[in-house]
């Protein structure tokens, strides 16, 4: 059993226009933070937070059963004061705090937690944006509530990853009034009631939102936060142009910004701003191949794509020093990660493999085989500014070995819909998760299986096995083997790691990213 301690937490607000007069009364200790986002949040519901900018907003209104220390990876209590896992990894017991209320005054009880999990696993149609949350609950049987403070979550099979999942934004606990609504209704901020330190006080989709601090909030987790929330209000402005965001810091119109691009960072540091960043754990940006159709059904083609990518060039040309090339199917901040030797830049090997498989080149053009061009389409969401230029440079790199890449940008909801339906040759995306079970939930036959593949006896039994191993050392040895086998099969082709990056003006401290790469605003100034 583990017990939490109390630390105050801060949170954020969103606006679509740059506020010109939002500052604290004491210039030496401002209590209003103006933060420029690179894209608009898509939904106010934490369970449906499918983009990084959305999670960065919704995290501030919702608490989770557990939290995770970003330095040690250790899980600690948050809404749950204590927790325990059964020896077989099938049941998880949480003892709730007795002093937590939602912002509408409703107390936190075991029945409220049960309703949250039941809603994400019910037979009724859910949103495509709940895929991550429902993926955490694969094999869910039921939640028992023997008393008001005791929650016992039961699964049909061992599911040790669930413990870390209870620290995520997507499994944050919402009030009964919110859970009773449809998922479409839950995207409206006025319908979202959490127990977090802030509440939504306004939201105009794709334009503006605002949060107001709860002064009675006293139950944050002990994960290295400062003892008191620094900012009374945080106002986010959606400013898609990086140069405009950076210039707004220099001119004093914004105090911090997301996603400063490499060409702007020198000016930002010259203006006194600092850069803070953290690589997101989980699945790095990958090409996930639909192996049920097209040229990517050929494993040789998938391997050739892996070897044709010059990942350091992608990072140096497009993203800059705050980012890393992908060197595994897990990002480097994920427990169990290790560099995989199969991920290498070797265009000569790619050409030889394609030649041997019968994909013939005519001059410097696209290869073909039996009248079929070596060409495939990739779909992606432009929510992250680097996606388009990364894919355009990948397109040029693949052309050097005779592979034609076609690029299709989709609005986020269209992207999620087509990804779920399998209407693509390859999908380019990442998933943030500070647990290696992301391999099972996204790449496994019994997971979302965007690859549309059959059961693989070399991969899927190990994915299932690691989900039930309570001994962390033994579990990570299985994960070590899995990383190579997934790369060999070419189900996911790693490209670059996503990093969360912020530029922060002088005098505005406490801003950082947690173990899951989510913005948190209550770190000590020196962190």
NORVEN-V600474 format. One record per residue. N is the residue number from 1. RES is the residue in three letters. BURIAL is I if it has 9 or more other C-alpha atoms within 8 Angstrom, else O. Layout:
n/res/burial
N/RES/BURIAL
N/RES/BURIAL
//
This chain:
n/res/burial
1/UNK/O
2/UNK/O
3/UNK/O
4/UNK/I
5/UNK/I
6/UNK/I
7/UNK/I
8/UNK/I
9/UNK/I
10/UNK/I
11/UNK/I
12/UNK/I
13/UNK/I
14/UNK/I
15/UNK/I
16/UNK/I
17/UNK/I
18/UNK/I
19/UNK/I
20/UNK/O
21/UNK/O
22/UNK/O
23/UNK/I
24/UNK/I
25/UNK/O
26/UNK/O
27/UNK/O
28/UNK/O
29/UNK/O
30/UNK/I
31/UNK/I
32/UNK/I
33/UNK/I
34/UNK/I
35/UNK/I
36/UNK/I
37/UNK/I
38/UNK/I
39/UNK/I
40/UNK/I
41/UNK/I
42/UNK/I
43/UNK/I
44/UNK/I
45/UNK/I
46/UNK/I
47/UNK/I
48/UNK/I
49/UNK/I
50/UNK/I
51/UNK/I
52/UNK/O
53/UNK/I
54/UNK/I
55/UNK/I
56/UNK/I
57/UNK/I
58/UNK/I
59/UNK/I
60/UNK/I
61/UNK/I
62/UNK/I
63/UNK/I
64/UNK/I
65/UNK/I
66/UNK/I
67/UNK/I
68/UNK/I
69/UNK/I
70/UNK/I
71/UNK/O
72/UNK/O
73/UNK/O
74/UNK/O
75/UNK/I
76/UNK/I
77/UNK/I
78/UNK/I
79/UNK/I
80/UNK/I
81/UNK/I
82/UNK/I
83/UNK/I
84/UNK/O
85/UNK/I
86/UNK/O
87/UNK/O
88/UNK/O
89/UNK/I
90/UNK/I
91/UNK/I
92/UNK/I
93/UNK/I
94/UNK/I
95/UNK/I
96/UNK/I
97/UNK/I
98/UNK/O
99/UNK/O
100/UNK/I
101/UNK/I
102/UNK/I
103/UNK/I
104/UNK/O
105/UNK/O
106/UNK/O
107/UNK/O
108/UNK/I
109/UNK/I
110/UNK/I
111/UNK/O
112/UNK/I
113/UNK/I
114/UNK/I
115/UNK/I
116/UNK/I
117/UNK/I
118/UNK/I
119/UNK/O
120/UNK/I
121/UNK/I
122/UNK/O
123/UNK/O
124/UNK/O
125/UNK/O
126/UNK/O
127/UNK/I
128/UNK/I
129/UNK/I
130/UNK/I
131/UNK/O
132/UNK/I
133/UNK/I
134/UNK/I
135/UNK/I
136/UNK/I
137/UNK/I
138/UNK/O
139/UNK/O
140/UNK/I
141/UNK/O
142/UNK/O
143/UNK/I
144/UNK/I
145/UNK/I
146/UNK/O
147/UNK/O
148/UNK/O
149/UNK/I
150/UNK/I
151/UNK/I
152/UNK/I
153/UNK/I
154/UNK/I
155/UNK/I
156/UNK/O
157/UNK/O
158/UNK/I
159/UNK/I
160/UNK/I
161/UNK/I
162/UNK/I
163/UNK/O
164/UNK/I
165/UNK/I
166/UNK/I
167/UNK/I
168/UNK/I
169/UNK/I
170/UNK/I
171/UNK/I
172/UNK/I
173/UNK/I
174/UNK/I
175/UNK/I
176/UNK/I
177/UNK/O
178/UNK/I
179/UNK/I
180/UNK/O
181/UNK/I
182/UNK/O
183/UNK/O
184/UNK/O
185/UNK/O
186/UNK/I
187/UNK/I
188/UNK/I
189/UNK/I
190/UNK/I
191/UNK/I
192/UNK/I
193/UNK/I
194/UNK/I
195/UNK/I
196/UNK/I
197/UNK/I
198/UNK/I
199/UNK/I
200/UNK/I
201/UNK/I
202/UNK/I
203/UNK/I
204/UNK/O
205/UNK/O
206/UNK/O
207/UNK/I
208/UNK/I
209/UNK/I
210/UNK/I
211/UNK/I
212/UNK/I
213/UNK/I
214/UNK/I
215/UNK/O
216/UNK/O
217/UNK/I
218/UNK/O
219/UNK/I
220/UNK/I
221/UNK/I
222/UNK/I
223/UNK/I
224/UNK/O
225/UNK/I
226/UNK/I
227/UNK/O
228/UNK/O
229/UNK/I
230/UNK/I
231/UNK/I
232/UNK/I
233/UNK/I
234/UNK/I
235/UNK/I
236/UNK/I
237/UNK/I
238/UNK/I
239/UNK/I
240/UNK/O
241/UNK/O
242/UNK/I
243/UNK/O
244/UNK/O
245/UNK/I
246/UNK/I
247/UNK/O
248/UNK/I
249/UNK/I
250/UNK/I
251/UNK/O
252/UNK/O
253/UNK/I
254/UNK/I
255/UNK/I
256/UNK/I
257/UNK/I
258/UNK/I
259/UNK/I
260/UNK/I
261/UNK/I
262/UNK/I
263/UNK/O
264/UNK/I
265/UNK/I
266/UNK/O
267/UNK/O
268/UNK/I
269/UNK/I
270/UNK/O
271/UNK/I
272/UNK/O
273/UNK/I
274/UNK/I
275/UNK/I
276/UNK/I
277/UNK/I
278/UNK/I
279/UNK/I
280/UNK/I
281/UNK/I
282/UNK/I
283/UNK/I
284/UNK/I
285/UNK/I
286/UNK/I
287/UNK/I
288/UNK/I
289/UNK/I
290/UNK/I
291/UNK/I
292/UNK/O
293/UNK/O
294/UNK/O
295/UNK/I
296/UNK/I
297/UNK/I
298/UNK/O
299/UNK/I
300/UNK/I
301/UNK/I
302/UNK/I
303/UNK/I
304/UNK/I
305/UNK/I
306/UNK/I
307/UNK/I
308/UNK/I
309/UNK/I
310/UNK/I
311/UNK/I
312/UNK/O
313/UNK/O
314/UNK/I
315/UNK/I
316/UNK/I
317/UNK/O
318/UNK/I
319/UNK/I
320/UNK/I
321/UNK/O
322/UNK/I
323/UNK/I
324/UNK/I
325/UNK/I
326/UNK/I
327/UNK/I
328/UNK/I
329/UNK/I
330/UNK/I
331/UNK/I
332/UNK/I
333/UNK/I
334/UNK/I
335/UNK/O
336/UNK/I
337/UNK/I
338/UNK/I
339/UNK/O
340/UNK/I
341/UNK/O
342/UNK/O
343/UNK/I
344/UNK/I
345/UNK/I
346/UNK/O
347/UNK/I
348/UNK/O
349/UNK/I
350/UNK/I
351/UNK/I
352/UNK/O
353/UNK/I
354/UNK/I
355/UNK/I
356/UNK/O
357/UNK/O
358/UNK/O
359/UNK/I
360/UNK/I
361/UNK/I
362/UNK/O
363/UNK/O
364/UNK/O
365/UNK/O
366/UNK/I
367/UNK/I
368/UNK/I
369/UNK/I
370/UNK/O
371/UNK/O
372/UNK/O
373/UNK/O
374/UNK/I
375/UNK/I
376/UNK/I
377/UNK/I
378/UNK/I
379/UNK/I
380/UNK/I
381/UNK/I
382/UNK/I
383/UNK/O
384/UNK/O
385/UNK/O
386/UNK/I
387/UNK/I
388/UNK/O
389/UNK/O
390/UNK/I
391/UNK/I
392/UNK/I
393/UNK/I
394/UNK/I
395/UNK/I
396/UNK/O
397/UNK/I
398/UNK/I
399/UNK/I
400/UNK/I
401/UNK/I
402/UNK/I
403/UNK/I
404/UNK/I
405/UNK/I
406/UNK/I
407/UNK/I
408/UNK/O
409/UNK/O
410/UNK/I
411/UNK/O
412/UNK/I
413/UNK/O
414/UNK/O
415/UNK/I
416/UNK/I
417/UNK/I
418/UNK/I
419/UNK/I
420/UNK/I
421/UNK/O
422/UNK/I
423/UNK/O
424/UNK/I
425/UNK/I
426/UNK/I
427/UNK/I
428/UNK/I
429/UNK/I
430/UNK/I
431/UNK/I
432/UNK/I
433/UNK/I
434/UNK/I
435/UNK/I
436/UNK/I
437/UNK/I
438/UNK/I
439/UNK/I
440/UNK/I
441/UNK/I
442/UNK/I
443/UNK/I
444/UNK/I
445/UNK/I
446/UNK/O
447/UNK/I
448/UNK/I
449/UNK/I
450/UNK/I
451/UNK/I
452/UNK/I
453/UNK/I
454/UNK/O
455/UNK/O
456/UNK/O
457/UNK/O
458/UNK/O
459/UNK/I
460/UNK/I
461/UNK/O
462/UNK/I
463/UNK/I
464/UNK/I
465/UNK/O
466/UNK/I
467/UNK/I
468/UNK/I
469/UNK/I
470/UNK/I
471/UNK/O
472/UNK/O
473/UNK/O
474/UNK/O
475/UNK/I
476/UNK/I
477/UNK/I
478/UNK/I
479/UNK/I
480/UNK/I
481/UNK/O
482/UNK/I
483/UNK/I
484/UNK/I
485/UNK/I
486/UNK/I
487/UNK/I
488/UNK/O
489/UNK/O
490/UNK/I
491/UNK/I
492/UNK/I
493/UNK/I
494/UNK/I
495/UNK/I
496/UNK/I
497/UNK/I
498/UNK/I
499/UNK/I
500/UNK/I
501/UNK/I
502/UNK/I
503/UNK/I
504/UNK/I
505/UNK/I
506/UNK/O
507/UNK/O
508/UNK/I
509/UNK/I
510/UNK/I
511/UNK/I
512/UNK/I
513/UNK/I
514/UNK/I
515/UNK/I
516/UNK/I
517/UNK/I
518/UNK/I
519/UNK/I
520/UNK/I
521/UNK/I
522/UNK/I
523/UNK/I
524/UNK/I
525/UNK/O
526/UNK/O
527/UNK/O
//
